[in-house]
Amino acid sequence: MSLSLHTLSFERRVGQLFCIGIPGPSVDDAAAELVEKVRPGAVCLFARNIREAGQTRDLLDDLRDRCSPAPLLTLDQEGGLVDRLRKIITPLPAANLFRDAEQAGRFGAIVADTVRTLGFNMDFAPVVDVINEDRETVTNGLFSRAFGVSAEEAAQSAGAFLENLQAGGVLGCAKHFPGLGASSVDSHEELPQVPISQDELRDVDLIPYQRLIERNLIHCIMVAHASFPNIGLQERAPDGKLLPSSLSRSFIDGLLRTDLKFDGLVITDDLEMGAIVKNYGIGEACVMAIEAGADMFAICADAGRVIEGYEAVAKAVQAGRVSEDRLDLSLERIAAAKALLQEPLPFDTQRLAELSDSVERLNDELRSGSAA
C-alpha cells in the first residue's frame, strides 16, 4: 500500500510529526480539541487511558476515525514493569526472564495478537539496551526490561520478538538508541551521562541495532535522551551543556542514518522527560530534533506542551529554519511506516481470554524452567 502525505495542508503535514498522549479513557472535549488542532500522526496510550478491553477498543476506534490519514496507535507493551494491559490480560513477563529467542518469539506473537485485537497497530518495543554482567548493578530502571545478558543475545531475542510482533501485524520500535544499558540515572528525571568508550559503544550497544538493521527487521527506532561524554560524536549546546542524543545531528543523522544506514522512522523518547524539560523548552526541543534527523516527537502528557511544540515547528518551517524539503523527508518516512500498518483484528473477548491463558502458561514455563 502506498501513502502520500505531501498533499495534506501545511498544518496537517506538521501534525503528522507528533506522537501525543490524551488525558483519559475517552476522547473528552479537551482531547477532541487537541486532536482537532494537531491532527497527530500518532497517539500513544498509557495506563490512564486503559480500563478494560471494550473501552480501549472504543477509544482507539474513535481516535482512528478522528485522525486522517490513519494514525499510528501505539503503547509501551514490553511486559514486566512496563505493562499497560495488566487490567485486561494476565500480567506479561519481563524481557530479562526469557532464556532464548524461541521463547521471546512466542511472546512477540502473543503481544501482537493481543494489542491488535484491542485496536493498536504499533508497540514501542522491544528494548534492545544491553545489560551484560558488568552492568547488572547499575540503577537505571532498565535491568528487567532488556533481553539477554550480552549484545548478541539481546539482538537474537529482541529480533525474535520483533519478527513475530510484526508478522502478527503490529509495527515494532527498537529503543533506546544509541543505548542506555550503561547509564546510571533514569532519563525520566535527568540527563544521563553514559560513561562508555567509543569501543564499548561500537562493540556492545550498537550490536543489536546493526544486527536487526542488517536483517531489515527494524522500521522504527526511538532515540534516547542521553549524553556520552567519552564519545567523539558528543556535541555541546550553545550554552556548553552536553547535548542529548535525541537532539544531536551527530548521533541521528551521523551515526544512525549514515554509519548504520538506517532510513526508517526515527522518533524521540518522550520530550516531557526531565532530561529535556529541565534544559530546553518543548518547542525548541522539537525544532532541534527535526534538525538532528528525527521524524516524530513524542509529547505524551501535557496538551499545552503538545501545542507549543506543534506551533514551534510550524513557525520554524515558515521562517525557513527548517526547510520544506526537510519536512517532506520526514513525511516520506512516516508514510512508509504507515504503509506497513494492518487493520485491527475483530474485537473478540473470547480471544483475549485465550491469550490471557497463553500468557499464564508462558509465565508458568518461565517460573519452572521447563520447555514448551
KADA-V211939 format. One record per residue. N is the residue number from 1. RES is the residue in one letter. PHI is phi in radians with two decimals (none if undefined). BURIAL is + if it has 24 or more other C-alpha atoms within 12 Angstrom, else -. Layout:
N&RES&PHI&BURIAL + N&RES&PHI&BURIAL
This chain:
1&M&none&- + 2&S&-1.70&- + 3&L&-2.58&- + 4&S&-2.06&+ + 5&L&-1.84&+ + 6&H&-1.26&+ + 7&T&-1.49&- + 8&L&-1.20&- + 9&S&-1.10&- + 10&F&-0.98&+ + 11&E&-1.07&+ + 12&R&-1.32&+ + 13&R&-1.11&+ + 14&V&-1.10&+ + 15&G&-1.04&+ + 16&Q&-1.10&+ + 17&L&-1.39&+ + 18&F&-1.94&+ + 19&C&-1.91&+ + 20&I&-2.05&+ + 21&G&-1.88&+ + 22&I&-2.12&+ + 23&P&-1.32&+ + 24&G&-2.44&+ + 25&P&-1.46&+ + 26&S&-2.59&+ + 27&V&-1.50&+ + 28&D&-1.36&- + 29&D&-1.04&- + 30&A&-1.15&- + 31&A&-1.17&+ + 32&A&-1.07&+ + 33&E&-1.13&- + 34&L&-1.14&+ + 35&V&-1.10&+ + 36&E&-1.15&- + 37&K&-1.20&+ + 38&V&-1.63&+ + 39&R&0.83&+ + 40&P&-1.16&+ + 41&G&-1.34&+ + 42&A&-2.66&+ + 43&V&-2.28&+ + 44&C&-1.96&+ + 45&L&-1.69&+ + 46&F&-2.21&+ + 47&A&-1.00&+ + 48&R&-1.13&- + 49&N&-1.67&+ + 50&I&-2.05&+ + 51&R&-1.95&+ + 52&E&-2.70&- + 53&A&-1.11&+ + 54&G&-1.09&- + 55&Q&-1.09&- + 56&T&-1.14&+ + 57&R&-1.12&+ + 58&D&-1.07&+ + 59&L&-1.08&+ + 60&L&-1.18&+ + 61&D&-1.11&+ + 62&D&-1.11&+ + 63&L&-1.12&+ + 64&R&-1.09&+ + 65&D&-1.20&- + 66&R&-1.44&+ + 67&C&-1.93&+ + 68&S&-2.25&+ + 69&P&-1.16&+ + 70&A&-0.88&+ + 71&P&-1.47&+ + 72&L&-1.23&+ + 73&L&-1.96&+ + 74&T&-2.27&+ + 75&L&-2.76&+ + 76&D&-1.74&+ + 77&Q&-1.96&+ + 78&E&-1.67&+ + 79&G&1.76&+ + 80&G&1.17&+ + 81&L&-1.14&- + 82&V&-1.96&+ + 83&D&-2.39&+ + 84&R&-1.36&+ + 85&L&-1.92&+ + 86&R&-1.16&+ + 87&K&-1.40&- + 88&I&-1.91&+ + 89&I&-2.27&+ + 90&T&-0.90&+ + 91&P&-0.92&+ + 92&L&-1.47&+ + 93&P&-1.21&+ + 94&A&-1.32&+ + 95&A&-1.06&+ + 96&N&-1.28&+ + 97&L&-1.48&+ + 98&F&-1.37&+ + 99&R&-1.66&+ + 100&D&-2.72&+ + 101&A&-1.18&+ + 102&E&-1.10&+ + 103&Q&-1.11&+ + 104&A&-1.08&+ + 105&G&-1.14&+ + 106&R&-1.07&+ + 107&F&-1.06&+ + 108&G&-1.04&+ + 109&A&-1.17&+ + 110&I&-1.12&+ + 111&V&-1.07&+ + 112&A&-1.04&+ + 113&D&-1.09&+ + 114&T&-1.16&+ + 115&V&-1.23&+ + 116&R&-1.26&+ + 117&T&-1.12&+ + 118&L&-1.39&+ + 119&G&1.96&+ + 120&F&-1.34&+ + 121&N&-2.24&+ + 122&M&-2.64&+ + 123&D&-2.29&+ + 124&F&-1.35&+ + 125&A&-2.80&+ + 126&P&-1.64&+ + 127&V&-1.29&+ + 128&V&-2.04&+ + 129&D&-1.09&+ + 130&V&-1.76&+ + 131&I&-1.96&+ + 132&N&-1.56&+ + 133&E&-1.05&- + 134&D&-1.24&- + 135&R&-1.94&+ + 136&E&-1.12&+ + 137&T&-1.60&- + 138&V&-1.31&- + 139&T&-1.68&- + 140&N&-2.44&+ + 141&G&1.39&+ + 142&L&-1.87&+ + 143&F&-0.91&+ + 144&S&-1.42&+ + 145&R&-1.60&+ + 146&A&-1.83&+ + 147&F&-1.46&+ + 148&G&1.27&+ + 149&V&-2.15&+ + 150&S&-2.67&+ + 151&A&-1.08&+ + 152&E&-1.19&+ + 153&E&-1.12&+ + 154&A&-1.05&+ + 155&A&-1.12&+ + 156&Q&-1.20&+ + 157&S&-1.28&+ + 158&A&-1.10&+ + 159&G&-1.13&+ + 160&A&-1.15&+ + 161&F&-1.02&+ + 162&L&-1.13&+ + 163&E&-1.07&+ + 164&N&-1.33&+ + 165&L&-1.04&+ + 166&Q&-1.33&+ + 167&A&-1.11&+ + 168&G&-1.47&+ + 169&G&1.59&+ + 170&V&-2.13&+ + 171&L&-1.27&+ + 172&G&-1.75&+ + 173&C&-2.61&+ + 174&A&-1.37&+ + 175&K&-2.62&+ + 176&H&-2.09&+ + 177&F&-1.12&+ + 178&P&-1.54&+ + 179&G&2.37&+ + 180&L&-1.93&+ + 181&G&-1.02&+ + 182&A&-1.78&+ + 183&S&-1.26&+ + 184&S&-1.93&+ + 185&V&-2.37&+ + 186&D&-1.56&+ + 187&S&-1.19&+ + 188&H&-1.13&- + 189&E&-1.82&- + 190&E&-2.68&+ + 191&L&-1.29&+ + 192&P&-1.21&+ + 193&Q&-1.82&+ + 194&V&-1.67&+ + 195&P&-1.53&+ + 196&I&-1.67&+ + 197&S&-1.52&- + 198&Q&-1.01&- + 199&D&-1.14&- + 200&E&-1.17&+ + 201&L&-1.02&+ + 202&R&-1.20&- + 203&D&-1.54&- + 204&V&-2.16&+ + 205&D&-1.20&+ + 206&L&-1.47&+ + 207&I&-1.00&+ + 208&P&-1.01&+ + 209&Y&-1.13&+ + 210&Q&-1.02&+ + 211&R&-1.09&+ + 212&L&-1.32&+ + 213&I&-1.17&+ + 214&E&-1.03&- + 215&R&-1.47&- + 216&N&1.02&- + 217&L&-1.62&+ + 218&I&-1.65&+ + 219&H&-1.94&+ + 220&C&-2.57&+ + 221&I&-2.28&+ + 222&M&-1.71&+ + 223&V&-1.70&+ + 224&A&-1.37&+ + 225&H&-1.64&+ + 226&A&-2.75&+ + 227&S&-2.12&+ + 228&F&-2.31&+ + 229&P&-1.10&+ + 230&N&-1.70&- + 231&I&-1.79&+ + 232&G&-1.08&- + 233&L&-1.24&+ + 234&Q&-1.02&+ + 235&E&-1.80&+ + 236&R&-2.09&- + 237&A&-1.27&- + 238&P&-0.98&- + 239&D&-1.48&- + 240&G&1.61&- + 241&K&-1.27&- + 242&L&-1.12&+ + 243&L&-1.46&+ + 244&P&-1.08&+ + 245&S&-1.02&+ + 246&S&-1.19&+ + 247&L&-2.04&+ + 248&S&-1.87&+ + 249&R&-1.13&+ + 250&S&-1.09&+ + 251&F&-1.39&+ + 252&I&-1.50&+ + 253&D&-1.18&+ + 254&G&-1.43&+ + 255&L&-1.14&+ + 256&L&-1.31&+ + 257&R&-1.45&+ + 258&T&-1.45&- + 259&D&-1.31&- + 260&L&-1.56&+ + 261&K&1.07&- + 262&F&-1.70&+ + 263&D&-2.09&+ + 264&G&-1.51&+ + 265&L&-1.32&+ + 266&V&-2.04&+ + 267&I&-2.11&+ + 268&T&-1.35&+ + 269&D&-1.14&+ + 270&D&-0.95&+ + 271&L&-1.29&+ + 272&E&-1.50&+ + 273&M&-1.12&+ + 274&G&-0.98&+ + 275&A&-1.03&+ + 276&I&-1.79&+ + 277&V&-1.16&+ + 278&K&-1.33&- + 279&N&-2.15&+ + 280&Y&-2.41&+ + 281&G&-1.23&- + 282&I&-1.05&+ + 283&G&-1.07&+ + 284&E&-1.12&+ + 285&A&-1.09&+ + 286&C&-1.10&+ + 287&V&-1.15&+ + 288&M&-1.11&+ + 289&A&-1.15&+ + 290&I&-1.22&+ + 291&E&-1.10&+ + 292&A&-1.37&+ + 293&G&2.13&+ + 294&A&-1.29&+ + 295&D&-1.90&+ + 296&M&-2.37&+ + 297&F&-2.13&+ + 298&A&-1.55&+ + 299&I&-2.33&+ + 300&C&-1.93&+ + 301&A&-2.30&+ + 302&D&-1.58&+ + 303&A&-1.08&+ + 304&G&-1.08&+ + 305&R&-1.26&+ + 306&V&-1.03&+ + 307&I&-1.11&+ + 308&E&-1.05&+ + 309&G&-1.14&+ + 310&Y&-1.04&+ + 311&E&-1.19&+ + 312&A&-1.17&+ + 313&V&-1.18&+ + 314&A&-1.02&+ + 315&K&-1.15&- + 316&A&-1.14&+ + 317&V&-1.25&+ + 318&Q&-1.10&- + 319&A&-1.49&- + 320&G&1.55&- + 321&R&-1.15&- + 322&V&-1.96&+ + 323&S&-1.32&- + 324&E&-1.07&+ + 325&D&-1.10&- + 326&R&-1.15&+ + 327&L&-1.05&+ + 328&D&-1.13&+ + 329&L&-1.10&+ + 330&S&-1.16&+ + 331&L&-1.11&+ + 332&E&-1.13&+ + 333&R&-1.22&+ + 334&I&-1.11&+ + 335&A&-1.09&+ + 336&A&-1.11&+ + 337&A&-1.17&+ + 338&K&-1.16&+ + 339&A&-1.15&+ + 340&L&-1.54&+ + 341&L&-1.21&+ + 342&Q&-1.93&+ + 343&E&-1.16&+ + 344&P&-1.12&+ + 345&L&-1.29&+ + 346&P&-0.99&- + 347&F&-1.22&+ + 348&D&-2.60&- + 349&T&-1.15&- + 350&Q&-1.14&- + 351&R&-1.12&- + 352&L&-1.11&+ + 353&A&-1.12&- + 354&E&-1.11&- + 355&L&-1.16&+ + 356&S&-1.07&+ + 357&D&-1.12&- + 358&S&-1.09&+ + 359&V&-1.13&+ + 360&E&-1.08&- + 361&R&-1.12&+ + 362&L&-1.13&+ + 363&N&-1.05&+ + 364&D&-1.09&- + 365&E&-1.09&- + 366&L&-1.18&+ + 367&R&-1.20&- + 368&S&-1.52&- + 369&G&1.37&- + 370&S&-1.49&- + 371&A&-1.49&- + 372&A&-1.22&-
